[in-house]
């Protein structure tokens, strides 16, 4: 897997760590899983499932859209991928995977997304006897990035 420079993102996870995440979940690092995560890692923007399908098809790999959704769900479940609910797109987590509360800064002008560990570290999850927050939360904050201000 290539950790190429992405617009404002630096990936904090290696291919070895990806394989470990698969094994820790009791599942294998299938060619489909690795192809889809590799495509997300090398993308210069968030991708929808259909973007992934088209991009992979252009590179000679043909996946059914339901397979792509299942693989994306898998990577979300193991904490490697975030889904941007507002745009129905996906991006690879750039966190060191020690903080499972993620803040995604979404520029409404250029559509870039930056994961902010600094903002995330300042926030804490509520604790209550009446409600328990599930892991893997991502909060989207909309605004303008430095380039678009």
N, C-alpha and C positions, 0 to 999 in steps of 0.2 A: 504494500500500500504506500502510495506517495503522500507525504505530508507537504503538499505544495502550499505556497502562500495563498491564502484566501483573503478576500476583501475584509480587512479588519479582524480576521479570526486566525488564531494559532491553535492547531489541534494539540491536545494534551494526551492523546491516546495512541498507542502504537498497535501494529498488527498483532504482536504477541499478546498485548492486553486485550484486544478484541477477541482473540481465540480463547483466552482465559475466561472472559465474560461468558462466552458460549458454554465452556466446560463447567463453570461454576453453576450455570443454570440447568445443568444436566442435559444439555443439547450440544450438537456438533456444529462446527464452523463449516456449513455447507457452501458449495460454490455460489449458490444463489445469495446467501447471506453476505458472503465476502464481496461479491460483485456489486451488490446494491450499496453496501457501506462504503466501498471504495469509490463508487460514483458520487456519493454524498460528500465524502472527504475531499475529493478533487474539484467539486463544483465551486464556482465563484459566487454562488447565490443560493438561497433556499430553493428547494425543488419540490414540486408536487409529485405525487405518484405517477401521474401521466408524463410529466417532464422526465422522470427517471426512466420510465418505460421507453420513451422516444430516444433518449440519449443512449441507453444501453443497446437499443435496436440499431442505432447508427454505428455502434461499435461491434456489431455482430452477435450480440446476445439478445435473445428474444424471451421475454418473461410475460406471462399472463398477468394482467393487472391485479387479480386477486392474490397472486403469489407475492407481488410487490407489496401490497397492503399487509399481508401476513408477516413478511420479513420486516417491514417498518415497525409493526406492532411488537415484534420480537425485540428489536433494537431499542425501542422505547421502554419495554418491560425490564431490560437489563441495564437501563440508564445511560445508553450511549447516544441516543437520538432524542431530540425534542420535536414536538409537533407545534407549529404556529397555528393555533386555532383560528385566528383572524383571517389567515390567508390559505389555510389548508395546505401548508408547505412544511417541509422537514429540514432540519439542520443537525449536524453532529455537535454534541456537547463539547465545549472547550474547557470545561471545568476539570480540575485534577481528580474529580470524583470523590472528594471528601465531603463536599457540601451538596446535599440533595435538594436544596431549595434554590431554584434557578430564576434569575431575572433576565428577561430578554428585552433589549432596547431596540424597538422597531421604528426605523425612519419612515415616516409616511410619504416622504417625497421620493427618495431613491430606492425605497423598499429594502435597504440593507438591514441586517439584524446583527447585533452584537450581544453576546452573553456577558453580563456584568457580574463578575464574582465580587467586586468591591461593593456594589449595591446590595447584593445577596447577603454578604457578610454583616451588613448593618441591620438586616431584618431578622426577626425571629418568628418562628411558627408559634401560633397560640396554643396554649395548653388548657385543657378543660376536661372535667370528668364527663361532660355531656357530648363532646365531639373530639374525634381524633383525626388529624390531618394525615392522609395517606402520603407515602413517599413519592418522589419524582415530580413534585409540583413545579410548574413553570408559570411565572407571572409575566405578562406582556405589557410593556409600557410603550405607548405611542408618543412620538415627538419628532424632532429634527436632529439629524446627526451633525457633527461639526462641519462637514463639507456642505451641507444643505442650508445651514443657518444663514 
